[in-house]
Amino acid sequence: MRFLLPCLLVLSCLLTGLPGCEPKEDLFTTDPSAKLDFSTDTVMFDTVFAQVGTVTKRLWVYNRNSRAVKVEQISVLNPGVSEYSIIVNGDAGPLANNVEIRGKDSLLVLVRAKLGPGTAQPEGKPFLNTDQLQFKTNGNNQQVELVAYGQNAFFHRGVLACNEVWRADKPHVLPGSVLVPTGCTLTIEAGARVYVHAGAGIVVKGTLRVNPDFVPTGELKPNDRNIVRFSGDRLEPFYNDIPGQWAGIQFDSVSSRNNIVRYAEIKNASFGLLVYNPGNYQPRPRVTVENAVFRNISAAGLSFANAGQAYEGAGVFSFGGEFNLTNCLFTNCGEYAVRGLAGGAFNLNFCTIANYTPQFRRETESLEFDNRTLLKRVPGPLPMRVAIRNSIIWGSIPDELLLIGSNDYSELVIQNNVIRTQRYKTDLAGSALGNLINVDPKFKRPASQFTDRIDYNLDTLSAVSNTAKPFGVATDLLNRPRDPATPDPGAYERKNR
């Protein structure tokens, strides 16, 4: 024991002489030429909504010098009023002091923006919010630009007020799911934009009326401002065509009635429109869809009402519901364009299913109808009516149509269509039905990995032009007049006939 104290003293002296984990002051360079490098000169936030924090952006700061540098201060230009904040080494705020970066090392700075309502711009118009992130090092003052575009918006949460009307004066943002109560109507007027957060959707126990009063005059453009558009709330260009960003629109099986969706685009969702009525109880929920586009729809592992079974996504997804679809386009649906399970009723007229998925291989038919029961307490087969007329059913796999239990359907009409199928190429052929089997419709510019200028109008050399039959539809998806005697199949009537 008498030697313990001297040993401890010697050990303490030795430890004192060892280098520490932090750089010594004399290891920091104070050379003004020792500047910082950055991963970008501008941190850009594409359109984000007022009063909602954006996703966090990353900025890498590089010290290319062999010796460490001490950044005296990292701050936004206007720390008291700026809409931007930073996170450095886990500490959040408008500034950070005395930040050390080792030689040949880097620092990650996280940048956030929260935009308040714009006062200088008209309601609903994008406004610009800029600032600078400043780095003070060895007498140098370096800047990185901060730029964000924002908008004022209406925010909707939870149970909506009865008989709400969503107008087009400002975007409508859904941070979480909303519910249209039983006996109430949600009306979405022409030109409205609806942006939905991840996992959220619209549940309709009452009635949904999308663009019910819009009457176009003349031909519409695909980007016409009167079209109601539903999409996710991530507006950076990277997310333009990413499916599954939000849930979709679901109609209640018990109380939802008289729904209509017109002149609308639904994109980037897990499902577009969904009816969940697995018992096929009457009266079925009915949805009328006219002049609508379903784009970039895909999901895996969907579960409804604790059903205990996982499902894939679909543009129109029905468990014992009724859908009337006219002048509709379905494209880039990762699993199904239209899927009807547990019976129901489906009427497709002048629709185009152009289901190409260039980013991955799809293995499911674009159209599937199945009258088998899903509930043990409900005997099957269940009532099923399917009528498909004057439509194009095409895509990237050899069989784009599947009819399960078709011998028990109460109605099955498939006439004057263009269909890609090996399974039914004999059953659906013949002059009496008027179907064109495995005849390429020749779209102008179908989806591929090499173009984003997609166009599902028929090419001038298309062999399927003028092969449909008049069936009470005078105009096409873009409000162009159809030939009264021999119209084109699908959602588009070819111009310059």
C-alpha positions as CSV (number, residue, x, y, z in Angstrom):
1,M,0.0,0.0,0.0
2,R,2.9,2.4,0.7
3,F,3.9,2.2,-2.9
4,L,0.3,2.9,-4.2
5,L,0.4,6.7,-3.8
6,P,3.7,7.2,-5.6
7,C,2.5,5.0,-8.5
8,L,-0.7,6.9,-8.8
9,L,1.2,10.2,-8.9
10,V,3.5,8.8,-11.7
11,L,0.5,7.5,-13.7
12,S,-1.3,10.9,-13.3
13,C,1.8,12.6,-14.7
14,L,1.9,10.2,-17.7
15,L,-1.7,10.7,-18.5
16,T,-1.4,14.4,-18.3
17,G,1.3,14.2,-21.0
18,L,-0.9,12.2,-23.4
19,P,-2.7,14.0,-26.3
20,G,-6.4,14.6,-25.7
21,C,-9.4,13.8,-28.0
22,E,-9.9,17.4,-28.9
23,P,-7.4,19.3,-31.1
24,K,-5.0,21.6,-29.2
25,E,-5.2,25.3,-29.9
26,D,-1.9,25.2,-31.8
27,L,-3.3,22.6,-34.1
28,F,-6.0,24.9,-35.5
29,T,-5.0,26.9,-38.6
30,T,-5.7,30.6,-38.5
31,D,-4.6,31.2,-42.1
32,P,-7.3,33.3,-43.9
33,S,-6.7,31.2,-47.0
34,A,-8.1,28.1,-45.2
35,K,-11.6,28.5,-46.4
36,L,-14.5,26.0,-46.3
37,D,-16.1,24.2,-49.1
38,F,-19.8,23.3,-49.3
39,S,-21.8,20.5,-51.0
40,T,-24.0,23.1,-52.6
41,D,-24.1,26.9,-52.9
42,T,-27.9,27.0,-52.5
43,V,-30.1,25.0,-50.2
44,M,-33.4,24.9,-52.1
45,F,-36.8,24.1,-50.7
46,D,-39.3,23.6,-53.6
47,T,-42.9,24.6,-52.8
48,V,-43.7,24.1,-49.2
49,F,-46.8,25.2,-47.4
50,A,-47.1,28.2,-45.1
51,Q,-46.9,27.3,-41.4
52,V,-45.8,23.7,-42.0
53,G,-42.1,22.8,-41.4
54,T,-40.5,21.3,-44.5
55,V,-38.5,18.1,-44.7
56,T,-35.0,18.7,-43.4
57,K,-32.3,19.5,-46.0
58,R,-28.7,18.5,-45.6
59,L,-25.7,20.7,-46.2
60,W,-22.2,19.3,-45.9
61,V,-19.4,21.6,-44.9
62,Y,-15.9,20.4,-45.9
63,N,-12.5,21.4,-44.4
64,R,-10.0,20.5,-47.1
65,N,-7.0,21.7,-45.0
66,S,-4.7,19.3,-43.2
67,R,-5.2,21.2,-39.9
68,A,-8.4,21.7,-38.0
69,V,-10.4,24.9,-38.3
70,K,-12.7,26.6,-35.8
71,V,-15.8,28.2,-37.3
72,E,-16.5,31.1,-35.0
73,Q,-20.1,31.2,-35.9
74,I,-22.7,29.6,-38.2
75,S,-25.9,31.5,-38.4
76,V,-28.7,32.6,-40.6
77,L,-28.4,36.2,-41.8
78,N,-31.4,37.4,-39.8
79,P,-31.6,35.1,-36.8
80,G,-34.3,37.0,-35.0
81,V,-36.9,37.0,-37.8
82,S,-35.7,34.3,-40.2
83,E,-38.0,31.4,-41.1
84,Y,-34.9,29.1,-41.2
85,S,-33.2,27.3,-38.5
86,I,-30.2,24.9,-38.3
87,I,-29.1,21.8,-36.4
88,V,-25.4,21.5,-35.7
89,N,-24.0,18.6,-33.7
90,G,-27.5,17.9,-32.4
91,D,-28.2,21.5,-31.2
92,A,-31.1,23.3,-32.9
93,G,-31.4,27.1,-33.3
94,P,-30.7,30.0,-35.6
95,L,-26.9,29.9,-34.9
96,A,-24.0,27.8,-33.6
97,N,-20.7,29.1,-32.1
98,N,-17.2,27.8,-32.1
99,V,-17.8,24.7,-34.2
100,E,-14.6,22.7,-34.8
101,I,-13.9,20.7,-38.0
102,R,-10.9,18.4,-38.0
103,G,-8.4,18.5,-40.8
104,K,-9.6,16.7,-44.0
105,D,-13.0,16.2,-42.3
106,S,-16.6,17.5,-42.8
107,L,-19.5,18.8,-40.8
108,L,-23.2,18.1,-41.5
109,V,-25.5,21.0,-41.1
110,L,-29.3,20.3,-41.1
111,V,-31.4,23.2,-42.4
112,R,-35.2,23.6,-41.8
113,A,-37.6,26.2,-43.1
114,K,-41.0,27.2,-41.8
115,L,-42.9,29.6,-43.9
116,G,-45.4,32.1,-42.5
117,P,-48.3,33.4,-44.5
118,G,-47.3,35.5,-47.5
119,T,-48.6,39.1,-47.3
120,A,-47.0,40.6,-50.4
121,Q,-48.5,38.1,-52.8
122,P,-52.1,37.5,-53.7
123,E,-53.8,34.6,-51.9
124,G,-52.9,31.2,-53.2
125,K,-49.9,32.5,-55.2
126,P,-46.4,31.1,-54.5
127,F,-44.2,33.5,-52.7
128,L,-40.4,33.5,-52.3
129,N,-38.6,33.3,-49.0
130,T,-34.9,33.8,-49.0
131,D,-32.1,34.1,-46.4
132,Q,-28.4,33.2,-46.1
133,L,-26.4,30.8,-44.0
134,Q,-23.2,32.5,-42.9
135,F,-19.9,30.8,-41.9
136,K,-17.3,33.0,-40.1
137,T,-13.8,31.4,-40.2
138,N,-10.4,33.0,-39.8
139,G,-11.7,36.4,-40.8
140,N,-13.6,34.9,-43.8
141,N,-17.4,35.3,-44.1
142,Q,-18.8,32.7,-46.5
143,Q,-22.4,32.3,-47.5
144,V,-24.8,29.6,-48.6
145,E,-28.1,30.8,-50.1
146,L,-31.4,29.6,-48.6
147,V,-34.4,29.7,-50.9
148,A,-37.9,28.4,-50.4
149,Y,-41.2,28.8,-52.2
150,G,-44.3,28.7,-50.1
151,Q,-48.0,29.1,-50.4
152,N,-50.9,30.0,-48.1
153,A,-53.3,27.1,-47.8
154,F,-56.4,25.8,-46.1
155,F,-55.6,23.1,-43.6
156,H,-58.1,20.3,-42.9
157,R,-58.0,17.8,-40.0
158,G,-60.3,15.3,-38.5
159,V,-64.1,15.4,-39.0
160,L,-65.1,18.1,-41.5
161,A,-68.0,20.5,-41.0
162,C,-71.2,19.4,-42.6
163,N,-71.5,20.4,-46.2
164,E,-68.1,22.0,-46.6
165,V,-67.1,23.5,-50.0
166,W,-63.5,23.5,-51.0
167,R,-62.8,26.3,-53.5
168,A,-59.8,27.0,-55.7
169,D,-58.6,30.2,-54.1
170,K,-56.0,28.4,-52.0
171,P,-54.6,24.9,-51.9
172,H,-56.1,22.4,-49.5
173,V,-53.6,20.6,-47.3
174,L,-54.4,17.4,-45.3
175,P,-51.8,16.8,-42.6
176,G,-53.9,13.8,-41.5
177,S,-56.9,12.0,-42.7
178,V,-60.3,13.7,-42.8
179,L,-63.8,12.4,-42.5
180,V,-66.9,13.5,-44.4
181,P,-69.7,12.8,-41.8
182,T,-72.8,10.7,-42.5
183,G,-75.6,12.8,-44.1
184,C,-73.1,15.5,-45.1
185,T,-71.5,16.5,-48.5
186,L,-68.1,17.6,-49.3
187,T,-68.0,19.6,-52.6
188,I,-64.7,20.3,-54.3
189,E,-65.1,23.0,-56.9
190,A,-63.3,23.3,-60.2
191,G,-59.6,24.0,-60.1
192,A,-59.1,23.0,-56.4
193,R,-55.8,21.5,-55.5
194,V,-55.7,18.9,-52.6
195,Y,-52.3,17.9,-51.1
196,V,-52.3,15.0,-48.7
197,H,-49.6,14.0,-46.2
198,A,-48.1,10.5,-46.1
199,G,-50.5,7.9,-44.8
200,A,-53.5,10.2,-44.8
201,G,-56.6,10.2,-47.0
202,I,-60.2,11.1,-47.3
203,V,-62.9,8.9,-45.7
204,V,-66.4,9.5,-47.0
205,K,-69.3,8.4,-44.9
206,G,-71.6,11.0,-46.5
207,T,-71.2,12.2,-50.1
208,L,-68.3,13.4,-52.1
209,R,-68.9,15.7,-55.1
210,V,-65.8,16.6,-57.1
211,N,-66.2,19.2,-59.8
212,P,-70.0,18.6,-60.1
213,D,-70.9,21.8,-61.9
214,F,-68.0,22.4,-64.2
215,V,-69.1,22.6,-67.9
216,P,-66.1,23.0,-70.2
217,T,-66.3,25.1,-73.3
218,G,-64.1,23.8,-76.1
219,E,-61.1,21.5,-75.9
220,L,-59.3,21.1,-72.6
221,K,-55.5,20.9,-72.1
222,P,-54.1,18.2,-69.8
223,N,-53.0,21.0,-67.5
224,D,-56.3,22.8,-67.6
225,R,-56.7,24.9,-64.4
226,N,-60.3,23.7,-63.9
227,I,-59.3,20.1,-63.3
228,V,-59.3,19.2,-59.6
229,R,-56.0,17.6,-58.6
230,F,-55.2,15.2,-55.7
231,S,-51.6,14.4,-54.9
232,G,-49.2,14.0,-52.0
233,D,-47.8,17.0,-50.2
234,R,-44.2,16.4,-51.2
235,L,-43.7,18.9,-54.1
236,E,-40.0,18.5,-54.8
237,P,-39.5,17.4,-58.4
238,F,-38.1,14.0,-57.2
239,Y,-41.6,13.1,-55.9
240,N,-43.5,14.0,-59.1
241,D,-44.1,10.4,-60.1
242,I,-43.5,8.4,-56.9
243,P,-46.6,6.3,-56.0
244,G,-47.9,5.5,-52.6
245,Q,-47.3,8.9,-51.1
246,W,-50.8,9.1,-49.5
247,A,-53.6,6.7,-48.9
248,G,-56.5,7.6,-51.2
249,I,-60.2,8.3,-51.1
250,Q,-62.4,5.7,-49.3
251,F,-66.2,5.5,-49.4
252,D,-68.1,3.9,-46.5
253,S,-70.1,0.8,-47.2
254,V,-73.1,1.7,-45.0
255,S,-73.9,5.4,-45.5
256,S,-72.0,6.8,-48.5
257,R,-74.2,7.5,-51.5
258,N,-74.4,9.4,-54.8
259,N,-70.7,10.2,-55.1
260,I,-69.4,11.8,-58.2
261,V,-65.8,12.5,-59.4
262,R,-65.5,14.6,-62.6
263,Y,-62.7,16.3,-64.4
264,A,-60.1,15.2,-61.8
265,E,-56.6,13.8,-61.5
266,I,-55.7,11.4,-58.7
267,K,-52.0,10.6,-58.6
268,N,-49.2,9.2,-56.4
269,A,-51.5,7.4,-54.0
270,S,-51.8,3.8,-52.6
271,F,-55.3,3.6,-54.1
272,G,-57.3,6.1,-56.0
273,L,-61.0,5.4,-55.1
274,L,-62.0,2.6,-52.7
275,V,-65.3,1.1,-51.7
276,Y,-65.1,-1.4,-48.8
277,N,-68.3,-3.5,-48.7
278,P,-67.1,-7.1,-48.6
279,G,-70.5,-8.4,-47.7
280,N,-71.9,-7.0,-50.9
281,Y,-74.8,-5.5,-48.9
282,Q,-77.5,-3.6,-50.7
283,P,-77.8,-0.8,-51.6
284,R,-74.2,-0.7,-52.6
285,P,-72.1,2.4,-52.4
286,R,-72.1,4.0,-55.9
287,V,-69.4,6.2,-57.4
288,T,-69.7,7.9,-60.8
289,V,-66.4,8.8,-62.3
290,E,-66.2,10.9,-65.5
291,N,-63.2,12.4,-67.3
292,A,-60.7,11.5,-64.6
293,V,-57.0,10.4,-64.7
294,F,-55.5,7.9,-62.3
295,R,-51.7,8.0,-62.4
296,N,-48.9,6.5,-60.4
297,I,-51.0,4.3,-58.0
298,S,-49.3,1.5,-56.1
299,A,-49.0,0.0,-52.6
300,A,-48.3,-3.3,-50.8
301,G,-49.7,-4.6,-47.6
302,L,-53.0,-2.6,-47.5
303,S,-55.5,-3.6,-44.9
304,F,-59.0,-2.3,-44.6
305,A,-61.2,-2.3,-41.5
306,N,-59.0,-4.8,-39.7
307,A,-59.7,-7.3,-42.4
308,G,-56.7,-9.3,-41.5
309,Q,-55.5,-9.6,-45.1
310,A,-53.0,-7.6,-47.1
311,Y,-53.9,-6.2,-50.5
312,E,-52.1,-4.4,-53.3
313,G,-53.0,-1.0,-54.6
314,A,-55.4,-0.1,-57.4
315,G,-56.6,3.0,-59.2
316,V,-60.2,2.0,-58.5
317,F,-60.5,-0.6,-55.8
318,S,-63.9,-2.1,-54.8
319,F,-65.1,-4.7,-52.4
320,G,-68.8,-5.0,-53.3
321,G,-69.2,-1.5,-54.6
322,E,-70.5,0.1,-57.8
323,F,-68.4,2.2,-60.2
324,N,-69.5,3.8,-63.4
325,L,-66.3,4.9,-65.3
326,T,-66.5,7.0,-68.4
327,N,-63.6,8.8,-70.3
328,C,-61.1,7.7,-67.7
329,L,-57.3,7.1,-68.1
330,F,-55.4,4.7,-65.9
331,T,-51.6,4.6,-66.2
332,N,-48.6,3.5,-64.2
333,C,-50.6,1.6,-61.7
334,G,-48.1,-0.7,-60.1
335,E,-50.5,-3.5,-59.5
336,Y,-54.1,-3.0,-60.7
337,A,-55.9,-0.2,-62.6
338,V,-59.4,-1.5,-61.7
339,R,-59.9,-4.3,-59.2
340,G,-63.3,-5.5,-58.1
341,L,-63.5,-8.1,-55.3
342,A,-66.5,-9.7,-53.5
343,G,-68.9,-8.9,-56.3
344,G,-70.3,-5.5,-57.3
345,A,-71.1,-3.7,-60.4
346,F,-68.7,-2.1,-62.9
347,N,-69.5,-0.2,-66.1
348,L,-66.4,1.0,-68.1
349,N,-67.1,3.0,-71.2
350,F,-64.5,4.8,-73.4
351,C,-61.7,4.2,-70.9
352,T,-58.0,3.8,-71.6
353,I,-56.0,1.4,-69.4
354,A,-52.4,2.0,-70.5
355,N,-50.6,0.4,-67.7
356,Y,-46.9,0.7,-68.2
357,T,-44.6,0.5,-65.2
358,P,-41.1,1.3,-66.6
359,Q,-39.5,1.5,-63.1
360,F,-40.3,-2.1,-62.2
361,R,-41.9,-5.4,-63.5
362,R,-45.6,-5.7,-62.9
363,E,-47.1,-9.2,-62.5
364,T,-50.8,-8.5,-62.0
365,E,-53.5,-8.0,-64.6
366,S,-54.6,-4.4,-65.0
367,L,-58.3,-5.4,-64.7
368,E,-59.4,-8.0,-62.2
369,F,-63.0,-8.9,-61.3
370,D,-63.8,-11.6,-58.7
371,N,-67.2,-12.7,-57.3
372,R,-65.9,-15.0,-54.6
373,T,-66.9,-14.2,-51.0
374,L,-64.4,-12.8,-48.6
375,L,-66.5,-13.4,-45.4
376,K,-67.3,-16.8,-44.0
377,R,-70.7,-15.6,-42.8
378,V,-71.6,-14.4,-46.4
379,P,-72.1,-17.3,-48.8
380,G,-70.9,-16.9,-52.3
381,P,-70.7,-16.5,-55.2
382,L,-71.7,-12.8,-54.8
383,P,-73.7,-10.7,-57.3
384,M,-71.4,-9.3,-60.0
385,R,-72.1,-7.2,-63.1
386,V,-69.3,-6.2,-65.5
387,A,-69.8,-4.2,-68.7
388,I,-66.8,-3.0,-70.6
389,R,-67.4,-1.1,-73.8
390,N,-65.3,0.9,-76.3
391,S,-62.2,0.8,-74.0
392,I,-58.5,0.0,-74.4
393,I,-57.1,-2.5,-72.0
394,W,-53.4,-2.5,-72.6
395,G,-50.1,-2.6,-70.8
396,S,-46.7,-4.2,-70.4
397,I,-47.7,-7.9,-69.7
398,P,-49.4,-10.4,-72.1
399,D,-52.6,-10.7,-70.0
400,E,-54.2,-7.5,-68.8
401,L,-57.7,-8.9,-68.0
402,L,-58.8,-11.5,-65.4
403,L,-62.4,-12.6,-64.8
404,I,-62.8,-15.0,-61.8
405,G,-66.1,-16.8,-61.5
406,S,-67.4,-15.3,-64.7
407,N,-69.8,-18.1,-65.3
408,D,-71.8,-16.9,-62.3
409,Y,-71.9,-13.2,-63.2
410,S,-75.4,-11.8,-63.5
411,E,-74.1,-9.6,-66.4
412,L,-71.0,-9.8,-68.5
413,V,-70.7,-7.6,-71.5
414,I,-67.3,-7.0,-73.2
415,Q,-67.8,-5.4,-76.6
416,N,-65.9,-3.2,-79.0
417,N,-62.7,-3.0,-77.0
418,V,-59.0,-3.3,-77.6
419,I,-57.6,-6.0,-75.3
420,R,-54.2,-7.5,-74.6
421,T,-54.9,-11.0,-73.6
422,Q,-53.8,-14.6,-74.1
423,R,-56.2,-16.1,-71.6
424,Y,-59.4,-14.9,-73.5
425,K,-58.1,-14.4,-77.0
426,T,-60.6,-17.0,-78.3
427,D,-63.5,-16.3,-76.0
428,L,-63.5,-12.5,-76.7
429,A,-62.8,-12.6,-80.4
430,G,-65.4,-12.7,-83.1
431,S,-67.3,-10.1,-85.2
432,A,-70.3,-10.2,-82.9
433,L,-68.4,-8.8,-80.0
434,G,-66.3,-6.4,-82.0
435,N,-63.2,-6.7,-79.8
436,L,-59.7,-6.3,-81.2
437,I,-57.5,-8.9,-79.5
438,N,-53.8,-8.2,-79.2
439,V,-53.8,-5.4,-81.8
440,D,-51.4,-2.8,-80.6
441,P,-53.3,0.5,-80.2
442,K,-50.2,2.5,-81.0
443,F,-50.3,5.3,-78.5
444,K,-48.4,8.4,-79.5
445,R,-45.9,8.3,-76.6
446,P,-46.4,5.4,-74.1
447,A,-44.5,5.5,-70.9
448,S,-40.9,4.3,-71.0
449,Q,-37.7,4.8,-69.2
450,F,-36.6,7.2,-71.9
451,T,-39.4,9.8,-72.0
452,D,-41.5,11.8,-69.6
453,R,-43.6,13.3,-72.4
454,I,-46.3,10.6,-72.1
455,D,-49.3,10.8,-74.6
456,Y,-52.0,8.2,-74.8
457,N,-53.8,9.7,-77.8
458,L,-53.9,7.3,-80.7
459,D,-51.2,7.7,-83.3
460,T,-52.3,8.6,-86.8
461,L,-51.3,5.1,-88.0
462,S,-53.3,3.3,-85.2
463,A,-55.2,0.3,-86.6
464,V,-57.8,0.6,-83.8
465,S,-59.0,4.0,-84.7
466,N,-62.8,4.3,-85.6
467,T,-63.6,0.8,-84.3
468,A,-65.8,1.8,-81.3
469,K,-69.6,2.1,-81.3
470,P,-71.6,5.2,-80.2
471,F,-72.8,4.7,-76.7
472,G,-74.2,8.0,-75.4
473,V,-70.8,9.7,-74.9
474,A,-70.5,12.7,-77.1
475,T,-67.1,14.0,-76.1
476,D,-63.7,12.5,-74.9
477,L,-61.5,13.0,-71.9
478,L,-60.5,16.5,-73.1
479,N,-64.0,17.5,-74.2
480,R,-63.3,17.0,-77.9
481,P,-66.3,15.8,-79.9
482,R,-66.4,12.1,-80.8
483,D,-67.3,10.9,-84.2
484,P,-71.0,10.2,-84.0
485,A,-70.9,7.1,-86.2
486,T,-67.4,5.5,-85.7
487,P,-65.7,6.9,-82.6
488,D,-62.2,5.9,-81.4
489,P,-62.0,3.4,-78.5
490,G,-60.5,4.7,-75.2
491,A,-60.5,8.0,-73.4
492,Y,-59.2,10.0,-76.3
493,E,-60.8,10.8,-79.7
494,R,-58.0,11.2,-82.3
495,K,-57.6,14.7,-83.6
496,N,-57.3,15.7,-87.3
497,R,-59.3,12.7,-88.5
